[in-house]
Amino acid sequence: MSKQRAKLVVGNWKMHGRLAENATLLTEVAAGASALQNGVRVGVCVPYPYLAQAQALLGGSVVDWGVQDVSAYAQGAYTGEVAADMAADFGATYAIVGHSERRAYHRESADLVAQKTRRALDAGMTPIVCIGETLEERDTGATEQVVGTQLEAVLLVLSEDEASKIVVAYEPVWAIGTGKSASAGQAQQVHAFVRAKLADKGAAVANVQLLYGGSVKPENAQELFGQPDIDGGLIGGASLKSKDFLAICQAAQNASN
Ligand code: PEP
């Protein structure tokens, strides 16, 4: 019997934004999100330089903020890296780890992603662990093997209690930024598989929030979020427009009615 989990919608701004336009976007999102009910949670993961701005403009609102990556190290001589504790200093709630763009462009291994997950937890943040297959992997029937291996690497370094505090985002690489979302059925199928893997880790882990990411739009959000194992979304492009992002948040509320 599936337990009713609260919905969560998190924006991933990627490398977009400037001070002036962020101010408008953050203010509009905070105002719009205040009308949401049914325990729908909303967050935005901004580029590091804008973390203080997010804290200033979202503090006291219902919207949480976070970062798109953290270092695998706690501190030290790692030029250009940003430690999880530093993000936590600015009130960050979420840390995306293992986004496919980082796995692909920065050669992040499954083990490195696992270390980053641990750092985020140690800093008191909620890691949003991204997993997903490429089109080639899907076409060769390797989806479950790929996402299973990515997830296992993370679960291996966490206790059951720690694992119960993560969020997992299934983001098929072929759906990210392409305008071509997975169908609700395709997404649910993988989410059910991921849910079963989480359950293997322990009863407390079985109910972590599982987000879907990849070309979520106001038009497809409600059907996706209405699936039994989809607890919300990680939103890229559509999180840069307050109207679209808030419509997706509203879809999460409708799906939990
Ligand atoms: C993402 O990058 O996490 C993402 C889901 O992007 P988009 O919504 O633009 O596909």
Boltz pocket constraint, residues with backbone or C-beta under 6 A from the ligand:
constraints:
  - pocket:
      binder: B
      contacts: [[A, 12], [A, 171], [A, 175], [A, 176], [A, 177], [A, 178], [A, 179], [A, 213], [A, 214], [A, 215], [A, 216], [A, 234], [A, 235], [A, 236], [A, 237], [A, 238]]
      max_distance: 6.0
